[in-house]
Amino acid sequence: MTLNETLNEQLALQSLSLERFREIVGRLFAAGIVLREEDGVEQRLYDDARRIETCLGDYFQLGGFRLEHNLKGEFFRLYAPGAEVPGLPEDGLEPVPGLRARLSPDFVAAALALRFQYQQGLSEGGNRLTDSGEVLTRFEELSATLQTQLKRALPPTNIERQRLLNDLKRHRLIRLAANFSMDDEDALLAIRPTILGIISDDMLEAALESEPLPAGAEGETGQASLQAAAEDEFTAQGMEGNLE
């Protein structure tokens, strides 16, 4: 029996088509994550992925990828070969350079600041922590955390700042209300627990102790090395863009 025949047999047991399997796989390769809470389309993708979790895991494992299922957060996240996954042992595989994500320093810094705020929110609890494990914060607090903890400012223009927020939202690190506005001092954004699978405790600690990464700088010291590490964490998650 061929692999294709075996797969079709397993899909038939769950009344799912090969086309649906391809749709789920395509979403994971493109975005790196399927989060049930995101919207109706992704909710259905997640529910179907749960039904064929074993098939999906075996499929990705053949290529050296690792599919992790967070039951509490109700999401699947895909990691490329050689990626360092917070809280999990190394897979022993060599990283694939062509799969390495390319992130802007602004995105990396914002993700680190969100991770810092998330940890604070967990420690403080109260109204900041939601029943779904999200931590609520304000845009101004994100800006302040960048300044005080990472010695880095937000992008200078509102257009660039909105693009940054859209990227963070697209990769399921934050949730924004439909009427969210950066100009509204009371507007809240929700930091999702998915941030824990991207920014490890060690990476956050290193970021707080390192020197800021100047615009245009490259190398493997200070925050430049964190830039490379973060790119490895986001590998195979559909991220685009060039380093500044």
SVG drawing of the C-alpha trace seen along z (x, -y; Angstrom):
<svg xmlns="http://www.w3.org/2000/svg" viewBox="-17 -60 46 62">
<polyline fill="none" stroke="black" stroke-width="0.4" points="0.0,0.0 1.4,-3.4 1.6,-6.4 -1.1,-8.1 -3.5,-5.1 -2.8,-4.9 -3.5,-8.6 -6.7,-8.4 -7.8,-5.4 -7.2,-7.3 -9.0,-10.4 -12.0,-8.4 -12.3,-7.1 -12.8,-10.7 -15.0,-11.6 -12.4,-14.2 -11.2,-14.7 -7.7,-14.9 -8.5,-18.4 -9.3,-19.3 -6.0,-17.7 -4.2,-19.8 -5.9,-23.0 -4.9,-22.3 -1.3,-21.5 -1.2,-24.6 -2.4,-26.9 0.3,-25.5 3.1,-25.9 1.9,-29.4 1.2,-30.8 2.9,-28.3 -0.2,-28.3 -3.9,-27.4 -5.6,-29.0 -9.2,-28.1 -10.1,-31.4 -9.1,-33.4 -12.2,-33.2 -14.8,-30.8 -12.6,-29.6 -9.7,-28.9 -12.0,-27.3 -13.2,-24.8 -9.6,-24.1 -8.5,-23.5 -11.4,-21.2 -10.7,-19.2 -7.0,-19.1 -7.7,-17.6 -9.6,-14.8 -6.5,-13.9 -3.8,-15.0 -1.9,-11.7 -1.9,-11.9 -0.7,-15.4 2.0,-14.7 3.3,-11.8 3.2,-13.8 5.2,-16.7 7.6,-14.4 8.6,-12.7 10.0,-16.1 11.7,-16.8 9.0,-19.3 7.5,-19.3 3.8,-19.8 2.9,-20.8 -0.7,-20.9 -1.5,-23.2 -4.7,-21.8 -5.2,-24.6 -4.7,-27.3 -6.4,-25.4 -3.9,-25.9 -1.4,-23.9 2.0,-25.4 4.5,-24.1 8.2,-24.2 10.8,-23.7 13.8,-21.2 16.3,-22.4 14.1,-25.0 14.6,-25.6 11.2,-25.2 10.7,-26.7 10.0,-23.9 10.7,-21.0 13.9,-19.0 15.9,-19.6 15.0,-17.5 18.7,-16.8 18.2,-18.0 20.2,-20.6 18.4,-23.9 17.5,-24.5 18.8,-28.0 16.2,-28.4 13.4,-28.0 14.7,-30.7 12.3,-33.6 13.3,-37.1 12.1,-39.6 12.5,-43.3 14.2,-44.4 11.0,-46.3 9.0,-43.1 11.6,-41.2 11.7,-44.0 7.9,-44.2 7.6,-40.5 10.2,-40.6 8.4,-43.5 5.1,-41.6 6.7,-38.6 7.9,-40.8 4.5,-42.2 2.8,-38.8 5.0,-37.5 4.2,-40.6 0.5,-40.1 0.7,-36.4 2.4,-37.5 0.0,-40.3 -3.2,-38.6 -6.3,-40.6 -8.2,-42.3 -5.3,-42.1 -5.5,-38.3 -8.5,-37.0 -10.2,-33.6 -8.6,-32.5 -5.1,-33.2 -4.6,-36.5 -3.0,-39.5 -4.5,-42.9 -2.3,-45.9 -2.4,-49.3 -0.5,-50.5 1.3,-53.1 2.4,-50.4 4.0,-48.5 5.8,-51.6 7.0,-52.2 8.3,-48.6 10.3,-48.9 11.9,-52.1 12.6,-51.0 13.5,-47.4 14.9,-47.2 16.1,-50.8 14.2,-50.9 11.5,-53.1 8.4,-52.2 8.6,-52.9 8.3,-56.7 5.2,-56.9 1.6,-55.8 1.6,-53.9 4.7,-51.9 3.2,-51.3 0.0,-50.0 1.9,-47.7 3.8,-46.3 0.5,-45.7 -0.9,-44.0 2.1,-41.7 1.8,-40.8 -1.9,-40.1 -1.3,-38.1 1.0,-35.8 -1.4,-35.4 0.7,-37.1 -1.9,-39.7 -5.7,-40.2 -7.1,-43.6 -10.7,-44.7 -12.4,-45.8 -12.5,-49.4 -9.0,-49.5 -7.2,-52.8 -3.6,-53.7 -5.0,-57.2 -7.4,-55.9 -5.5,-55.9 -8.0,-53.4 -7.9,-51.0 -6.7,-47.5 -4.8,-44.9 -4.7,-41.3 -1.3,-39.4 -2.0,-35.8 -0.4,-32.9 1.0,-31.9 3.8,-34.3 5.2,-31.6 5.9,-29.3 8.0,-31.9 10.0,-33.9 11.6,-31.6 12.6,-32.7 16.2,-32.5 15.7,-34.7 13.8,-37.3 16.5,-37.3 19.2,-37.7 17.3,-40.6 17.0,-42.4 20.7,-42.1 22.0,-42.9 22.9,-46.1 20.3,-47.6 20.6,-46.8 21.2,-50.0 19.3,-50.5 21.3,-48.9 23.5,-46.8 24.3,-43.2 26.4,-40.6 26.1,-37.9 26.5,-39.9 24.0,-41.5 20.6,-42.0 21.9,-41.1 22.2,-37.5 18.7,-37.7 17.5,-38.8 19.0,-35.6 17.5,-33.4 14.1,-34.9 14.2,-34.3 14.9,-30.6 11.9,-30.6 9.6,-32.0 11.0,-29.6 8.3,-28.1 5.7,-30.5 5.1,-32.4 7.0,-35.5 8.4,-37.9 10.4,-41.0 14.1,-42.1 16.3,-43.0 16.9,-46.7"/>
</svg>
